[in-house]
Structures are given as structure tokens and as C-alpha cells.
């Protein structure tokens, strides 16, 4: 590896101009565009800081809290993302110019990577993940050639940052080690491992205290889907699009054909190829979102640019195509900022529009009461952000999945209150009015003396069952009350009756539902458990079912109180 004229001080000038323009563009977009649904959810993370959350580690909450402390708006929420993204690109340049990469190609390629544009302003766990990934490569490049404890300390801090950003960060660590097993001979390597794990202990303890919700969700619940061939066939074009609509294919070709001439390039190849193959394999057990591979695009871009430099060709055709690619993304971003009506109907960007007005309209209906929505965590979070409140609640029904709303104390506070219920479809006898706006149409109504039991856990101690059609089976269910108050399942004196139900799912639909007799006599003190024997009848139709035990209180659809049992009727 040799220094070239591309390493001169003069060569940094176009990079500085590019970074300045990039930062301004991202800041304008961060300020003018409404929050994406997930961003509002992570804003709630930052309002209730903790060492962990149901879906992710807490670094995204740190990013949001720091910026929101300065500006109480969308720009504040996204401020650290804008700043760290620009800083990350400059650090990426510092690595690449050591390989003789020119500023011209660096600017054209990085500005034309679609996923870099998205996370130039959108604040999700991927934003800090991108930041710490780039920092990791910068200091690892030095650590390869210099076994110093100072570098080991810095790498340990960065690795902890990776792990606190998103669990995908473990892939960067794994493939890096796999590419350079000689690291196992260094004493400082074990110091890195020990310190980074020590720094990660608070999150591990949080997982233990909450019964490892993140592991169960990511490793079990998300892996329960039936294989769909489209998950695999959609993955490849999705990755090409994330790399750049016109030049994505060439990024992959040039990166995958580069010869590893040193340990750092070998590290990039292992991380790039390994990560893309890892998520390709994941399509066999469920859908893979295109942005999950963000950590692979960092080495992909570096490998592609190093390939261009080593090839020593002019690549006139690629130069023109790269200009068109970057221009297309720039025009698209301007159109998104201008809120063109046609774009507001596209699923990928629809969430960025019209929900501020929606949130204010709902607030006008509900006043200071709690607002309960049964449609996922996104819109309740937007309601909270745009009204600067914590009274929007996501009722995670048995038809959905658990979220951080099942851990936060929101549900505890709305018990026996008069709450405003909002639904995407009318509910007979409940929804007496509606809210219609550009974001969509919702039906609303008041629920007096609300009571819900989402946090009650039902342990079945059974994961798989085989039975004959119509066979009677008994399940000893352990019901545990985690609330800081006693719960009573009686219907006497309550307006809204409660039921314990066994739900047989085929896909997302309940095809067989059975109610438990005698359940309403149960009372549980805070922290107490009891065993209830539920006798049910296997469905008459042979086939594979997912059995779930759910506590339902009218008018809600019932919670996801137990794990899923694979139930086969022979």
C-alpha cells in the first residue's frame, strides 16, 4: 500500500465542500419532513431512558435525547444522525485516501448509495450503527499494524457502541475476527473482549430482568414465519436498489471480484460477503428488510472504490452513470421534501406525511384522556410526539406482536379510566364518530372504566402438541401478575367482561376459539402466580395450527399473553 498524490492536503478540499453540502441537505430534510413511524417510537425510548428496550439496545435513545434537548422538533430528534453521518463519511474518506482513492470517485459513489441517503437524516438504530461501524474500521485499520493498548481501549469502546446500537453489530465483530484469526495471539485482543463485554453488562442485566424479550422476539418470534419464496427473490433486487438504482450492480461486481492484498481488505471482504450471505440465509425463515444490511454497505463501498483505484482505468461510462445515479437520488429527495402528492401514496415514504395534522385532530377529540389504538406501535408513538404527551397507548393484540408498550407503565396508568379508542374499522356499539384526513380514516369512541391485561403472562410449559381431531386435552397454565397492583378477573360489577381464550391460528386468522370456564374466579396479588387447568378440544380439521392463550376484555381484541404452541391435528 503506497501513498499517492491523492493523499495531499489539497485533495481534502472537495471532500470538505461535499460534506458541507451533504450536511446542509440532510439538515433541511430532517427539519422539513415529518417523522417516520419508527422514529416516533424511538423518541419515546428517549423519554424513558433505560439500558434496553423490547426491540433494540438503547443507543438510538441517546442520539435522540441529545439532539432533542437542543431543538424540540424533528430536526432535534435527527440532529445527531445528521452530524454523525457527515462525520462518518469524512472518516471513511480518511481510510480510503490511504489506498489512493480520488475525491471525485468518493463523492460520486457515496452520494449515490441509496441507503446512505436514507440514513443521512432518518434516526433509527441504524444511524448510530453506521457511525460506530465506520469508526471501527478506521481504528481497526490502525490496530492491524500497531498492537497498542491505546488502540485496544478505543476499539473496546467502539465495539460497545456497536452492540448498544443494534444487535447486527455482532456480525462486524465476528467476520472481522474470522478474517484475521492471528488476532487471537494478541494479549490486547482479550483486553478488547473483556472491556467491551464489561461495558455491555448493564444491557445483559436488563435483558435478564425482563426475561430476555429481545432475544425471544428476534430469534424465535421472527423465525416462526412459513417460508415464502418471495422473501428470497425480493432480497437481491432490494440490495441492488439500496446500493444505487443505476450503479448498484457494479458496486457488488467490483467489490466481490477484488483480490485481498492485505489484512484490512480481507476484513472488508469477509464482512461484506459474510453479512449479505447471512441475511440471504435469513430469508429462509422470514422476511428481511432491505436496510438490515446497512453494515455491509460500508465495506462494499470501500471495496468498490479500492477496486477502481487498483484497476487504473478511466471508466468513462461508469462516471456518467454515477452522475446520473447521484442526480436521481438528489432529485428524489427534493421531491420528497416538496411533498409531491404522488409520493405521498408510496408505501416507503407514506409514513413521512400528514400525521402531524392527524395527531392534532385526535387530540381535539380525546382531550387529556388516554388514546388507545389497536394497530401497532407506530401511530400511537406519532400521537405522543406531535402532542408532546405520553398518553397514546398501543394495544398489542393477539393478531400483532409484543412491543415496548408491553413493558412501559402506560397500561398501568389507564386502568379504570375513561379512554378514547381509535380503530381503523368501525366497532359496533362503540365507535360513534370518525376522523378523516389525508393520513387516512379512523373510527373513534369512548370506553368507560377500561381494563386490560396485556402484561399478564401465561406459561404453558409446552412448545409442541400433536393430537387427533376432536381430542380433549388439558393444559396447566401458570398465570403471573407483574403489575404493581392486584388484578381481579371477575365480571361482577364491571362494565366490560373479561375472558380467557384459546385461539387456534392458521396464518394470521383465528379459525377456532374456545373460552375457559371458571377463569373469572381468579384473583392475583402483585407478583403472584396461580395455575389454571384449561381443558380444550382439538380442531376437527387436520393440519398445522398456532395455539395461543389470550386474555380479552371487551371491546378490545385480546392480548398475546402466552407463547405460541405448534399444534398439529393428525
N, C-alpha and C positions, 0 to 999 in steps of 0.2 A: 504494500500500500504506500503510495507516494503522494506527497503534497503537490498541488498544481497551482497554476495562477488563479484557479477558482477559489483558492483559499485566502486571497488577499483581502485587505480591509475594504477595498473599493467594491468588491463583489457583494458585500453585505448591504450596500445602499438600496438596490432594487428590492431586496428582501424586506428592509425596513419600510419602504413605501407600500409594498404589498401587504405587510402585516398591519400597517396603519389603515389602509383601505378595507381590509378584511374585518378589522375590529369595528370600524365605523358601520359597515354594512350589517354585521351581526348585532351591534347595539341598537341600530334603528329597527331591525326586525324584532329584536327582543322587546322593544318598547311599544311598538305599534300592534303587534299580533297578540290576540288573546291567548290564554294558557291552553296548552294541550291537556286533555283529561288527566293523564298521568302526572303532569306537573302539579296540578292542584292537589292531588293525593299526596305527593311528596312535600308540598307546602305544609300539609297537616303533620307530616313527620317532624318538620322543623318547629312546629308549635308545641309539640310534646316530645322533646328530645329524650332519646333512650339509647342504649347500647345495641339495640337491634329492633327489627320490625318483621312482621309476618313474611313479607316478600323479599326484603333486601337488608343488607347491612346499613349502617347509619350515615355514611359519608355524604350522601346526597342531601341529607337534612342539615349537615354542617355547611355545605355550599349555599343552600337556600337561606339559612338563618343569617349567615354573614352578610350576604347581599341585601336581604330584605330589611336588615337593621339600618341600612343606608337609604334605600328607596322602598316605600311601601306600595309597590305596584309590580307589574310584570317585569319591568327592567330590573328591579331589585332582586326578584326571585331568580332571574337569569344572569345576574351581573358576574358572578364568579365563573360561570360557564363561558361567557364571552371573553373574559380576561385570561382564564387558564387555557382556553382553546388557542388563542393567539400566541400565548407564551409557548405552548406545546409545539406549534408549527415552527417557531423560531428554534427551539431545542432540536427539533427534527432536522432542520437545516444545518445546525452545528455538527450533527452526526454525519450528514450526507456530504457536506463540503470536504470532509476529510477523504472522501472517495472520489473527489474531483467532479461531483455533480454540479452543473451550472445553475445559476439563479433562474435563467429562462425556463428550463425544464422543470425545476422545482415549483415555480409559481404556476405554470400551466397544468401540471399534473395534480398537485394538491388542491388547487381551486376547482378542479374538475371532478374530484371524488365526491359523489353524491352524499355519502354518509358523513363526510367531514363537514359538508354544508349544513346538514340537519343538526348535528351536534355542535355547531358553532354558536347556537343560541338556545336550543332546547335543553332544559335541565331535567335529566333523569339520572339514574345511577351510572349510565354510560358516560356522562360528562366527566366526573372525577376519574372513572376507569380509564378513559382516554388520556387524561392528564398524567396519571401515575404510570401508565404503560409507557408513554414516551420518556418520562423521567427514568424509568427502569432501564430502558435500552441505552440511554445516554451514559448512565453511571456503570452499567454492566460492560459497556464497550471499554471503559477505563479499567474496570476490575479484571478483565481478561488478561491485560498486560501488566497490571500492578496489584499485587496481592497485599493491599494495605488495610489496616484495621479501620482507618477513617472511611474508606470506601465501603467496607463491610457494614459499618454503622449506618451510613447513608442508605445502602441497599436494604437493610433491615427495616428502616423507617418507611421506605418506598413500598416494600412488599406488604407491610402492614396497611399502608394506604390502599394498595391494590385490593387486599382482602376486605377492607372496610368499605370499598366502593361497590364491588359486585363479586359474587362467587366465581364468576368467569375468570377472575384474576388468577385463580389457582392454575389455569391452563398455561398462562405465561410462565409461571414458575416451573411447572412440570416439564414443558417442552424445552425450556432453556437448559434445565439440568440434563435432560435426555440428550441434548445436542453436545454436551461437554461434561461427560462423566468424570473427567480428570479433576473437576472441582471437588470431588469427594475426598481428595488428598489434602485439601487446604484446611488448616485449623480455623481460619476465618470464616469458611463456609458454614461450619457448625455454629459459629457465633451468630451468623446471619439467621440461621434457622431458629436458634434458641431465642434470640431477641424478638424476631418477628412474631413467633408464637406467643411469647410473653405479652407482647403488645396486643395480641388478638384475644387473650384470655377473657377480658370483660364481655366480648360478644359471645364467646363459647358459654360462659356462665349464664348470659341472658337466654340463650337457646335452651340450656338445661332447665332453667327456672320456668320456662314456658312450654316445656315438653317438646322441644325441637320442631316448632311449626314450619320453619323454612325448609328444613331437610325433608319433612313429610310432604310438603307441597311440591317442591322441585323434583324430588327423587321418586315419589310414589304417586301423588295425585296427578301430576302432569304426565306420568308414564302409563296411565290407565286407559288411554285412548286406543281404539282399534286402529290398526294400520290402514292408512289411506295412501294410495299410490301418488295422489296429487301432492302430498306433503313433500315427497322426494322430487317430483318433476317441477314443482314450483320453487324449490330451494335454489337450484342452479341459476335460472334466469334472474331470480331475486338478488343473488350475489353479484351477478354481472351488472345489474342496474345500480346497485349500491356503489360499485366501483366507478361507474360513469356510463351514461347512456350510449355514448359513441366509442369510448376507448376502453371500457371495462374489460372486454375480451383480451385486449393487448396487455393490460396490466397482469392478468393471470398468465398469459402465454410467456411474457418476458420474465416474470418472477419465477415461474416454475421451471424454466429452462436455464436459469443462471447457475453457473458452477460455483460451488462453495470453495473459495480460495483462502479463507481464514475462519477462525472460530466464530467470529461475530456474524459473518454471512451465513454460516451453518446454523447458528442460533435463529436467525431470521427465517431461514428455510424451514426449520423444524416447527417453529411457531406458526408460520403461515400455512403450510401444508397440513400440519397436525390439527390446527384449530378448524380449518374448513372441513377436513375429513371427520373430525369429532362431531360437528353439528350435522354433517351429512348423515352420519350413522344415527344421530338422534331423530332424524325424520322417520326412522323405522318404528318409533314408539310414540310419535306425536308431531304436531306442527312446530316448526322452527321459525321464529320471527326473523326477517332479514337483518335487523340491526344487532342481533345477538353475536354476530361475528365481528363486531367493531374492532376488537383487539387484534384480529388477523389483518385488518387493513393497514395498520401501522407498518408491520414488516412487509406487506405486499407492496406498498408504495416505495419503501426504501429499496427493496429488491429490484423493482422495475426501473427506478432511476439509476441505480448502480449498473444494471444491465445496459441501459442506454449509454452510459459513460464508457463502459468497457467495450461496447460494440464499435465505438468510434465512427458511427455513421451519421449522416445529416438528418435522416428520417423526415424529409420534407412533407411527405403525405401525412405522417403522424402529427407533425407540427400544426398543419392546417386542421386536422381532425380534432386535436386537443383544444385549439382555439374555439372551434365550433362547439365542442363539448362544454367548455367553461362558460361560453357565452349563453348557451341554452340554459344552464343551471342558474346563471345570473338573471336572465330574463324571467325564468320561472319564479325565482324568489321575489322579484319586483312585482310580478303579477299576484303572488300570494299576499304581499303587503298591501296591494291596491284592492284586495278583497273582491276580485272579479267573480261575478255570480256563478259562472260555470265551475270555478274551482271549489266553491263552497259546497258543491254536491259530491265531490270526490272523497271517497272514504278516508284516504290517507291524511287529508288536510281538513276534513269537515269539522273535526273537533276544535279547530282553532277559531271558529266563528260563532257569533250570535248567542253565546251562553252567558255573557255578562248581562245582557238585557233579560234573558230568561231567569237568571238568578234573582234579579231585582223584582221581576213580576211575581215570582213565587214568594218572595219576602213580603210583598204587599198583601198577599193573601194570608200568609201564616203569621205575620207579625213577629212576636218574640217567642212563639211556640216552637217546639221541635218539629222538624220536617223529616219524614221517613220516606225513603224511596226504595223500591224493590226492583232494581235494575243494574246492580253492580256498584262499584266504589267510585266511579268517575264523576258522575253528575252530583252526587251528594258533596263531593270534595269541591267541585266548582261552586256550588251553592255557598259553601263555607268561605271560600276565598273571596268571592265577589261581594259577600255581605260581611266579611271580617267577623265571622262567628264560628262557633263550634256546635251549632245546633242542627246541622244537617247530618242525618244518620243513614247509613247504608244497611238495609235489612238483607243480609246474605241468606237467601232462601236455599232450600234443598235442591233447587234447579240450577244453582250457580256454584260458587265455591266460597271458602272462608277467606277473609281478608284481615287487615289490621283493625278494621272496625269491630271484629270479634274479640279483640284484646283491649282496645281503648275503653275507658269507662263511660262512653256515650250512652250505651244501652242502660247502664245502671241508673243514670240520671233521668231517663224518660219514663221510668216505671210509674204507672198510675197517674200519668199526666194526660192532659188533652193535647194530642199531637195532630199535625196536618199530614195526611197520607197522600202521596203523589204516585200515580201509576201511568204506564204507557197505554193501558187499556182500561175501559170502564169497569168498575166493580159494582155489581147490583146492590142497591141499598146503602151504598157508602159514598161513591163519588158523585157529588151533587153539582160540581162545576168543572170547568176546564180552563187550561191555559194554552193558547195557541200563538206561536210566534215563529220567526224564521228558523229557530233551532228545532222545531217540531211541535207536537201536540201532546199534552199530558192531562190526565183527569185527576181531580183532587177532591178530598173530603176529610171531615174531621172524625177522629177516633177518640172517644171518651174513655178515660180510665184504661189506657193502653198497658198491656203487659206482654212481654216477650221473654223467651228463654233460650236465646241463641248460645249462651255460654255454658249451659248445662251439658256436660259430657256424658256420653253413653258408651261404655266399654263392653264390647261383645265377646272379647277373647277368642273370636273366631274370624278367620280370614276367607275361608273357602268352605262351601257346603254343596253336597250332592244329594239330591232327593228324588223320589218318584212323584209323578204328577198327583196332586191332591193329598200328599203325605202330611201328617201332623208333625210339627217339630216344636221343641221348646228351646228358648234362648234365655239364659240367665244374664240379664242386663244390669250392669253396675252404673247407676246414675249418681253423678257427683255434682255438688253445688259449689262453684268457685266464687259466687257473688259475696260481697261483704255483708249480706243480709240473708235472712231465712226466706225460703220460697215455699209456696203452698199451691199445689196443683188442683185444689178444689174448685168446682164451678159454682158452689153455693155462695150467693151474694155478689158474684162477679157478672158484669155485663157481657164479657166476651169469653166463651168457653174454651178450654184447652184440651188437646188430645195428644196421645202418644200413638204414632202410626208407623207401621212397617210398610215401606214403599219399595216395590219391585220396579226397577228402571230397565227399559230397553232403549239404549241411547240416552236421549235427554227427556224421554217421556215416561211417566208413571203408568204402567199397564195393569198393576194390581196393587190395591191399597187396603190395609187391614188395620183396624183400630184396637187398642189394648183395653180390655175391661179392667176395672178396679184401679186403674192408674191414678184417678183423681183423689184417692185417699192418702197419697204420699205427701209428706211434709219433710223438708230438708233444712237443717240449720246450716249456717255459713260454713263451708269447708267439709260438710258431712256427705257421706255416701250411703246408698242403700241398694239392695239387689231386688230386681223385679223380674219375675218369670213371665215371659211373653210366649204364649202358645199361638203359633200361626200355621197356616195351611199353604203348602207349596202350590204355585200356579198350575193350572190344568194343562197349559200349553208347554210342551217340551222346548228347551232352548236355554240360552245363557242370559242371566239377569244380574243386575247390580242391586243388592239389597241394602237399604239404608233405613235407620231408625230416626224418626224426626218428631220433634215436639212442635205442634201447630196450635196457635191461638188465633181465633178469628179477629180481624179479617185478613190476617197475614197468611202466607203460603206454607209456613213451616220451615224450621231451621235445619241445618245439616249437623245434627248432634252426634252422630256416630261415624265411624269409619265405614268404608264400603266393603261389603262382603260379596265375593264372587259366588253366585248362586246358580247351580246347574240343575235343571229339571230334565231327568233322563226319560 
